[in-house]
């Protein structure tokens, strides 16, 4: 009887270990994807900053704003 209980506990622990391993893999994938999104967003911000600077320069050249 005690051996059956021990075997059952070991089986349950193996299942839990496998589930935790799957969660670790999923978290690593989420980290990679989040980093990729952050890098892409940083690129968009850089482009918007450049466009903003160009618009300001155009406005100044056309005397649309006070320099």
N, C-alpha and C positions, 0 to 999 in steps of 0.2 A: 504494500500500500504506500509506504513512504517513497519507494522508488518511482511509483507512478506519479506522485505529487511532484517529486523533483524533476522528472522528465517533462511534466506539464509546465512547470515553472521555466525550465530551460527553453522549451519551445516558445513560450510567450515572450521571454527575453530576446530570443532570436528574431521574432517578428517585430518587436519594438526596436531592436537595433537596426533592422532593415528599413523600417519606417523612418527612423532618425537619419539614416544614411540618405534616403530619398529626399528628405527635407533639406539636408545640407546641400545636396546637388541642386535642388530648386533654388535655394537662397543664393548660391554662387551664380546661377544663371540670372537671377533677378539683379544681383549686383553688377554683373557685366552689362546687362541691358540698361540699367539706370545710368551707369557711367557713360554709355554711348549716347543716351538721350541728353545728358548734361553737356557733353562735348558738342553735340549738334546744336543745342540751344545757345551755347557760348558762341558758336560760329554765326548764328543768326543775329545775336546781339552785336558782334563785331561789324557785320554787314550793315545793320541799322545805324550804328555809330558813324560809319563811313558815309552813308547816304545823308545823314543829318548834317555832317560837316560840309558835304557838297552842296546841299540846299542852302545852308547859311552863306556859303561863298557866292552862290548864284544870286541870292537875295541882295547881298552887299554890292555885287557888280552891277545889278540892275537898279540900285538905289531904292530898294523896296523897304529897307530897314535903316535905322540910324547906325552908323558905323562906330 
